[in-house]
Amino acid sequence: MLSTFMVTPHFINNAGPWGLLLIAVVVLVLFGRGKIASLMGEVGKGITAFKKGVKDGTEELENKSDDESVQNARDVTPHTERDKT
């Protein structure tokens, strides 16, 4: 069985505010401010699209009438079992 100690790298357990700041500076130097800004913009667009999809799906389920779903339902009970009920 794997423990958390075996899976988590040691430096993450000891990363304080200065360590996280150092990581942020290294990432900024490697990728540049423009690249990181465009990446965050894409993440924001993705979150917005996800929320819109969830809202549209919820509205679709609320607006769908129960009568329509009952009319479209099919009886899939085998013929031999229909007589027993």
N, C-alpha and C positions, 0 to 999 in steps of 0.2 A: 504494500500500500504506500502511495506517495504522500509525503507530508508537505506542508506549506514550506518548510525549511528547504526541502529538496527542489521544489519547483521555482520559488522566488529567488532571483539573483540577490546576492548579499548587499550590493550597493543600494538597492531600492529600500531596504529596511533602514539604512542609515542616511538616506537623502533628506536633508533638512532644507530650510528656505534658501541657504547659500548654494547648496547642491542643485536645487531646482533652477535657481537663477543662472548658474553656470551652464546647465543643460540648455536653457532658453537662449542664452547668448551664443552658444555653439551652433544651435539650429538656425538662429538668425544669420550668423556669419556664413554658414554653409549654403543656405537656400536664398537668402536675401529677403528684404522687406516686401518687395513686389510679389514675389512668388507666394510668400506666406499669406499676404493680403488676398490674392486671387483665390487661393485654396480656401480661406475662410469664407469668401464670398460664395464659392460653390457649395460649401457646407451649409450656409444659410439658405441658399436656393433649394437645396435638397430637403431641408427641414420644412421650409414653407410648402413645397410640393407634397410632402408626406402629410402635413396637417390638412391641406386642401383635399387630398384623397380620402383621408379618414372622415372629414366633414361631409364630403359628397356621398360616400358610402353609407354613412349614418342617415343622411337625408333620404337616400334612395330606399333604404329599408323602412324608414318611417312612412314614406309616401306610398309604398306598395300596398295595395289593398289585399286583405286576407281572401276575399272572394276570388281574385285572380289566381292566387296560388292554389286554391282548392280546385278551381276549374282545370288548371294545368297538371294536377296530380294524376298519376296513373296507378292503377291497382296492379301490383306486381306479385300478388299472392298466387302460388301455383294452383292450377285448376283443381287438383286433388284436395287441396287444403281449404278451398273456398266453401265447400259443402259442410265441412266440420264446424264452422263457426256459426 
